[in-house]
Amino acid sequence: QVQLVESGGGLVQSGGSLRLSCVASGSIRSINVMGWYRQAPGKQRDLVATITSGGNTNFAGSVKGRFTISRDNAKNTVYLQMNNLKPEDTAVYYCLVKTRSDANYWGKGTLVTVSS
């Protein structure tokens, strides 16, 4: 009964922008951390950015200065604004929600493809 639905992925040229959204619904309670991970073909799933309930953010070094993360607690939604996209950003992006009881929930992913 817990579901995370990502949206906003697509095809964009180098230097372009995309905005990803993730909406949490169901029986999720007391959300602590929301964030995004990504997985490129043949590679492991790596952290992109996280944001805590207090507004503290953390970014992977490869996206600092280009990506921003935000959340709307009333809508149970987390966003990832991606600017100046590069081909190496191409991956499936997964939404993560972590509750205060340390339960983790994952979305099914949205594909971002950046052409050179």
C-alpha positions as CSV (number, residue, x, y, z in Angstrom):
1,Q,0.0,0.0,0.0
2,V,3.1,2.2,-0.1
3,Q,3.9,3.7,-3.5
4,L,6.4,6.2,-4.8
5,V,5.8,7.5,-8.3
6,E,8.5,9.3,-10.2
7,S,7.9,11.5,-13.2
8,G,9.7,14.1,-15.4
9,G,12.3,12.0,-17.1
10,G,13.0,12.1,-20.8
11,L,15.4,13.0,-23.5
12,V,17.3,16.2,-23.3
13,Q,20.4,17.7,-25.0
14,S,23.6,18.5,-23.2
15,G,23.2,21.8,-21.3
16,G,19.5,21.4,-21.0
17,S,17.3,21.0,-17.9
18,L,14.8,18.6,-16.5
19,R,12.7,18.6,-13.3
20,L,11.9,15.2,-11.6
21,S,9.1,14.7,-9.2
22,C,8.3,11.9,-6.8
23,V,5.0,11.6,-5.0
24,A,4.7,9.3,-2.0
25,S,1.3,7.8,-1.2
26,G,-0.2,5.0,0.9
27,S,0.6,4.2,4.5
28,I,4.0,6.0,4.7
29,R,4.3,7.9,8.0
30,S,6.9,10.2,9.6
31,I,9.1,10.7,6.5
32,N,12.6,11.8,7.5
33,V,14.8,11.7,4.4
34,M,13.8,12.0,0.8
35,G,16.2,11.8,-2.1
36,W,17.3,10.5,-5.4
37,Y,19.6,7.8,-6.6
38,R,20.6,6.9,-10.1
39,Q,21.9,3.9,-11.9
40,A,23.6,3.9,-15.3
41,P,23.8,0.8,-17.5
42,G,26.4,-1.6,-16.0
43,K,27.0,0.5,-12.9
44,Q,25.8,0.4,-9.3
45,R,23.1,2.6,-7.9
46,D,24.6,5.8,-6.5
47,L,23.3,8.7,-4.4
48,V,22.5,11.9,-6.3
49,A,20.9,14.1,-3.6
50,T,19.0,13.9,-0.3
51,I,17.0,16.3,1.8
52,T,16.0,15.9,5.4
53,S,12.8,17.0,7.1
54,G,14.8,19.9,8.5
55,G,15.9,21.1,5.0
56,N,19.5,19.9,5.1
57,T,20.7,18.8,1.7
58,N,23.5,16.6,0.5
59,F,24.7,16.2,-3.1
60,A,27.0,13.9,-5.0
61,G,30.2,15.8,-6.0
62,S,29.4,15.2,-9.7
63,V,26.1,17.2,-9.5
64,K,27.0,20.0,-7.1
65,G,26.3,23.3,-8.5
66,R,24.0,21.9,-11.2
67,F,21.2,20.0,-9.4
68,T,19.0,21.2,-6.6
69,I,16.6,19.2,-4.4
70,S,13.5,20.4,-2.6
71,R,10.4,18.9,-1.0
72,D,6.8,19.8,-0.3
73,N,5.8,18.0,2.9
74,A,2.1,18.8,2.5
75,K,2.1,17.1,-0.8
76,N,4.5,14.3,0.1
77,T,6.6,15.2,-2.9
78,V,10.3,15.6,-3.5
79,Y,11.8,17.3,-6.6
80,L,15.1,17.3,-8.3
81,Q,15.9,20.2,-10.6
82,M,18.7,19.2,-13.0
83,N,20.4,22.0,-14.9
84,N,23.3,21.9,-17.3
85,L,22.8,18.3,-17.9
86,K,25.7,16.2,-19.3
87,P,25.8,12.8,-21.1
88,E,27.2,11.2,-18.0
89,D,24.0,12.1,-16.1
90,T,22.2,9.5,-18.3
91,A,20.7,7.0,-15.9
92,V,17.5,5.7,-14.4
93,Y,16.7,7.9,-11.5
94,Y,15.1,6.4,-8.4
95,C,13.2,8.1,-5.6
96,L,14.0,7.2,-2.0
97,V,11.9,7.8,1.1
98,K,13.3,6.9,4.5
99,T,11.0,7.1,7.6
100,R,12.0,8.0,11.1
101,S,11.8,4.3,12.0
102,D,14.4,3.6,9.3
103,A,12.1,2.0,6.8
104,N,13.1,2.5,3.1
105,Y,10.8,2.8,0.2
106,W,11.9,3.0,-3.5
107,G,10.2,4.1,-6.6
108,K,10.4,2.2,-9.8
109,G,12.5,4.8,-11.6
110,T,12.3,7.3,-14.4
111,L,14.8,7.3,-17.3
112,V,16.9,10.4,-18.0
113,T,18.8,10.4,-21.3
114,V,21.2,13.3,-22.1
115,S,22.5,13.4,-25.7
116,S,25.8,15.0,-26.7
